Amino acid sequence: MRKIVLLALAALLLGLGACGGGNTEETDSVETIVYSEGFFNLERDGDITWRWMEPEGVIKLKNTGIDMTLRITARPPLQQLKNTPKIKITFNGAILEEVEASSETLTKEYSITPAQQGAGEWSELHITSDGYFVPKLVDKNSPDERRLALSLTGLSWQPR
């Protein structure tokens, strides 16, 4: 009986892990960060976690009415791309930065004022990349047909 319960629990967990795709909304940090369009489910390897993004991703950030620090840490898939990708980071329609992602890790930090957050309940963070790869096209044995542009390894939205 114990084996049946353990197998059922394992099947349930596997099923939950496989749910969703690139356009699901998933909430982190007590509903202050919502991964919206263009982001895939959280992936894990031991203690390391990341979330793949399609060529364009949208994250909703809860407006606070106070000065905030936005910190983004990501890894562009440089080894799988022919050219260095250009990453554009936009907050509520205003470009924060456009950068060539030429290093293994991209870490960016921005000070965001209440005025930049606007009057609404949520702000929108748009991240775009002009480079992506499809694992199945790189490795014919891979079943993964996703367009992977950026691996988001960290995102924080904290009071300054």
N, C-alpha and C positions, 0 to 999 in steps of 0.2 A: 504494500500500500504506500509506503514511504517513497519508493522509486516512482510510482505513478504520480504522486503529488509533486515530486521534484522535476519530473519530466514535463508535467503540465505547466509548472512555474517557469521552467526554462523556455518552453514554447511561447508562453505569454510574453516573456521579456524579449525574446527574439522578434516576435511579431510587433511589439511596441517600438523596438529599435528600427524596424524596417518601414514604419509608417512615415508618410509625408514625402516631401520633395523640395524642389527649389523655390516654391512659392507659398510655403506655409508660414503662418505667423507663430512664433514661439517667443515666450516671454522669459526674461532673466531678471535678476536683481530686484525682487519685489515690485515687478511691473514698472520699472523705470526704463527698461530697454526691451523693445519688441523687434525681433528679426522678422522682417516682412518679405517683400518680393526679392527674388534672386538669391536667397540663402538656403542652403541645405541643412539638414539636421546635424546636430553636434556629433562629432566623431571623437573617438578616444583610443589611445594606445598607452596603457598604464596610467600614469599621472598626467600625461600630456593630452590636451584637448584642442580641437580646432573646428572650424566651420567653413566649408568651401562656399565660395561665392561664384555666381555666373558672371558674365561680363558687366552686368549692372546689378547692384544690390541696394536695397532701401532698408534703413533701420529707423525705427521711431524711438525718440528719446523724450521722456516725460519732462515737461517744462517745470522749472522750480521757482522762477522769479528771483533767483540769486546767481551770482557769478559761479560758473562751473568750469571744470577741466574735463575735456574730452581727450582720451588717450586711445590710440589705435595701434595695434601691433599685428602685422600680417607678414606672410611669406608668399612672394610671387613665385610661380613655378618656372623659374629661369631655365632650368635644365631641359624642360620640355618645349621651350619657345625658341623660335628663330631670332626674334628681335626683342630688345629690352622693352617691356610694357610701360606704357604711360598710364599713370593712375591719377584720376581726378577725384577730389574730395569736396563735396558741396554740402553746405548746411543751410537749410531753409531757402534754397535757391541761390545763395551767395557762395562763390567759389572760395574755399579756404586755401586750397593748394592744388597745383598740378605738378607732378613729379615723375621722373623716370625711375622706375624701380630696378636699379642696377645692382643692389646687394641682396643677399639671402634673406635678410630681415628688414622690414620697413616699420619704423617706429615713429609715430607722429603724435604731437601733443598740441592742443589748442585751448586757449582761454575763450570761453563763450560767455558773453554778457546777457543779462535779462532782456535787453533790447534785441539781441540777435535771436533769442528764443521766441520772441513774438508774444502775442496775446492768447494764442490757442493753448490747448491742453498738452499737445505734443509737437515736437520739432521733427523734421525729417533730415536724416543724414543719407546722402546719396554717395556711393562709391562706384566708380566705373574704371574699367581697365580695357585697353584696346588689344590685349593679348589673352588668349586662352588656349587650352588644349583639351582634347577628348581622349581619355585613357585608352579606349578601345582602338583608336586610330594609331596610338603609340605602341600598344601591345595587343596583338591580335587575340591573345588568350583572355584579355580583360573583358568582362561583361559590362563595364561601366561606360555608358554613352553620354554622361553629363559633360557640359561645357564648363571647365574649371578655370577660372581666371585669377583667383586670389584665395589663399588660405588664411582666414582671419583667426589669429591665435590669441588675441586679447582685445577687449574693449571695455573701457571704464568711463563712467559718467558720474563724476564726484564733485561735491562742493569745493570751491577754491579756497 
